[in-house]
Amino acid sequence: MPHPLWSQPQLSGIFCPTTQFTRQAKSHCSRSPTLRCAQEMVSGVHQRPSQISKQTHQFPTIEEYVGNTPLVRLQRLSSNPSNVVLAKLEGNNPAGSVKDRPAMSMIREAEAKGVIKPGDTIIEPTSGNTGIALAMAAAISGYRLKLIMPANMSEERRACMAAYGAELITVPAGNMELARDLAQQMQARGMGTVLDQFANSDNPLGHYRATGPELWEQTQGRITHFVSSMGTTGTLMGVSRFLKERNPDIQMIGLQPSEGAAIAGIRKWPKEYLPKIFQEQRVDRVMEIGQREAEATMRALAKVEGIFAGVSSGGAVSAALRLSAEVEDAVIVCIVCDRGDRYLSTGVFSEEAAAADPQPCSVREFPSAASCLISHPEPHFILFTADPGPDTEEPWCPDCARCLQPARARAAEAGGTLLEVQVGPRAVWKDKQHPLRHHPSLQLTGIPTLVHWQNGMPAAKLGPELEAAATSEEADQLIQQFVQQQHPQRHQKCQGVAEDAEDVQEMIQQLQNASTQHGTQLSRHSFQL
């Protein structure tokens, strides 16, 4: 059953008769301060200039549009119908990220305390989004800004900071700790003031005053879980403080990169660099996310939800999808902290990167990887197999090794997608408490097992027979029969339908030849599609 939060009557009147639309539009204008002000200004065009100038302060500035970002429901990636997974679209802030909130909060509070004044120089270490947000805030407030960032940050981020007028200083790639140390040294030499997002209590204060209240209001107080990436930890700290005051049972989940993962905006800090604003008691659970999983979910977000977001946002959504597989009747909110256009130059949205999806995943990654299958061609198959052995790329289970290539080939032959889920080392799989053995819909009894995955659920399984296959040929025959039973008809090629690059090029050539022959642009009826 759909979650009751979204079973309420929907707003109507977008597509409606002219009279009804006009009535609703007038009603909206009367409620909107900006539109009402515009009407008053237009009606007063014959007023004296001094009278008009007094009214201009009623128009909002760019600063007033920080916050109040949309909260949207994931429609296709979330496969558990008892839960609602919501994404807070922080990329809709003026400078494009969740960091607009702490940037404005830190500057305005520092001004109020007399720490800085317009014309001063601000110094800040940043991995990107805070730098862009501070650059915007400094531009509208009259400050000079020096930003220190690792050299591996994307070109788009650097370009955004420079466009706002910030001075960029780079340190070796991946060394955010060095950037923080350098900022403190520059401040000690009188080169400017460090706001220090990692230790400044005005960072989480911005989220306590705005983000938390927004979420409480937007979910009508029904939020049960909150998921946020952990960089400075400001978002998590501020939102946790507010929501826990309203309902201590709301679960706060922090997200950090797994060992070896490099995800912009998320860090697993060494103990000596742990942000001073971090308070462990405000976090109920910390989840780890791998770079591969975060990037795959990020690409799926764009393809099937229409949400163009960055890598850390993909990580947050991955964690929310994992969480949704564990709980029932929950309202899970995750922070989509920025937009994907800041990562285009890194290649994470390239055809080559997308072609590698889905990659073999662990049991921990299985819920998000299975959810993301919807962004790939059908039919969808999942092969549960053993991990590679300690000294080889082959699975430690010989039966699994015999099935890998046949499963890959037959899924590709059907025009579909195969996800390989590695159940773990031998000792882990032999444990009777293995989570896949007790999965409510899977209940795996052995490996290898091939599953036809449909609508977020297993539609059919090929298990014991596959495990009993003595040769690769026998395994291939079983897999071929299974795939054909689940997907009996291949898509037939129709006249004028381009199914691959060669067909498209042939169509282009035909159009060019016809256009040249007639000496004019071809009518749309001159080529049969």
Steps between C-alpha positions, in 0.01 A plus 500: 500500500626852426613695802213711645708817473449491125141373487354845559308683223739664256490869409291566192453786263818485291309376196156658534249723318613858449256647751606261775868551423459880504322484833773282651776716349348812654474321833867400477602857417315631802692259723843562346684801651724531196218494245282727714788745525546489123131581449527793739810628320332478159187673628723775638700584190379859522619536858798717580844327470551536875176312568596218263852466644356450847313194373799323341612354831193276483656307212712207625876494451696190400581435866132463583476206261746289700301210643140386462617243246268234352445165668408242236400135511707241314252335265694214341820425690329422829366145478347460849139626465451528876764775521534849359850608396528877463781707352568854622621680186765735639638564153209742463674750727635812322864382494394144433555303820408438862806706597318824419333467839811484724685750280239771557460399865873521577546837327193664654577371849866606471384849401262514795783403737733761350748239375485624139369800311453569127836557332681239712664186360355158579709183471345154483615146414241321286442191290274700272141574595575709810746699292240574233241594761743726686605659171138592432448624857823704489403651165165631624642613834818678389779268619820380338528123507797261485406134456739209557405173332655167392617495140277206403175694533301531177559778249138612531543568871811707445331694220198578719718635781702714262183632336386637836836674538675269747877443501587129476796332671556130431673234708595145393210278392292342773676686782219685673689483829783706346246754374365543853849540648597757235190708569589522869859602419379773264269634769785498754700719262220754474398412144131477584238340723417129491132431559593132549194304394641197688494668843254785457174441690325736258535227235248260662305799631388578145354151470345512847322823412392407146564150361360315800181709523447466124518120518265488797247717319538334158447150643228621738708364787496145359870468424646184658854492357742768381804416284783745433856476373764597755755761395510779754201318661321836528184385320465187713573683827256785441216288363547239773480761774173640366325174411601322821346788696173432319518119505792316666408181312599641160808310385799706384728319255839637400679391185876470454714347223622143535872433515674617184196684359545858379164677496506879476335662800511193727788412729604241754717733707807394698427543870713813530307667215148399605284815471459668837131560430442122483311355797486122490188480716298673229555210256317169535686315226789546259486325162794459262467544126735404219586728211376253239160465669461877546580572135270226368208631707579855391469395134177310572355806675539701181373228267187384683414774750607804299715621790837624372719488810860449611689199631445560872128532427515161330658367817224644718228352280682163501494504879131592501422210263695258721311630801166461323577131451540460878196683639126526446251789510777759503541851364867522404649836403841532336692813406574543129764759569589641157459473121664265254625770265792558739636154418471475122871554438589210732346248261257346751211561261686383188379218276804296602418534870134414444591199286681344797176490703394289672827373642526202736386604845513380858207388714510838674462680165233263370187708591617814321650307206176305450298823517721656232436212258196694384736739320631215282344300213258220586480211570690526828687204646696468824765232544588425862852370495812461711767764553829465312749277678797647689749451216277499192223691326295180479231432765608273783199280414565283187127476424482881490805520275325273246196728488654845468572516128180319391285732714670810361467378142135394522388821674674704230349281228154576640580872483475521878714577803682273744590608854753280680465494879797353685383333821838514675791268585430134565483537880254789472270312264505185712366697796134403542423860599611638163252780414414361155397168654235689697409760237116510499461449125827329403576248776806367318585141579810473284729657243507551212139617468368694201195719561270675255445836674176680420328796668749494785431135578622154387263369232674164455811320630742246360687355796559134592505386135768756419703401803483136388625570146819302444641698206491850356307365202231353725481826698472696175212282380310548826557876496394527135174316569434712809558828315280393208219400736510839672546698179359291214482772234784716383421854386449497125667757283244730334538713187659832578574422866865562582624226732869572478748759380530347153125532439507864608791581270323329210186708563705820514665412168160433338370837618810682375481330160131578461554861605784543250299336222198728546705807582279589791427396853317169507139502607432296807268282287775420248667244724308212647574461872 
